Amino acid sequence: MDAGADVNAGSGEYGNALYAASVGGNAKVVQMLMDAGADVNPQGGHYGNALQAESVRGRGKVMQMLTGAGAMNREDSIDDDTWVVVESAV
């Protein structure tokens, strides 16, 4: 990032770096990316976005970080079980 990497660049299996860090539950990297201006609401990837991907893993800390930064869920884009997990974590 110090060398000018685009924190919102998208490609690969996870779509972008924030999505990948969220799936991995890596709070330190999630925070670094958000501090560098990563968009917390881009849509894409298997689960739809970083918040939804993290909710599947059930690690509340990263979910709280994402929602605190304004990440939103799209109720119509996830299944009922995932929605319940996300709602209970925030």
Stockholm file with secondary structure:
# STOCKHOLM 1.0

chainA/1-90         MDAGADVNAGSGEYGNALYAASVGGNAKVVQMLMDAGADVNPQGGHYGNALQAESVRGRGKVMQMLTGAGAMNREDSIDDDTWVVVESAV
#=GR chainA/1-90 SS CTTCCCTTCBCSTTSBHHHHHHHTTCHHHHHHHHHTTCCSCCCBTTTBSHHHHHHHHTCHHHHHHHHHTTCCCCGGGSCHHHHHHHHHHC
#=GC SS_cons        CTTCCCTTCBCSTTSBHHHHHHHTTCHHHHHHHHHTTCCSCCCBTTTBSHHHHHHHHTCHHHHHHHHHTTCCCCGGGSCHHHHHHHHHHC
//
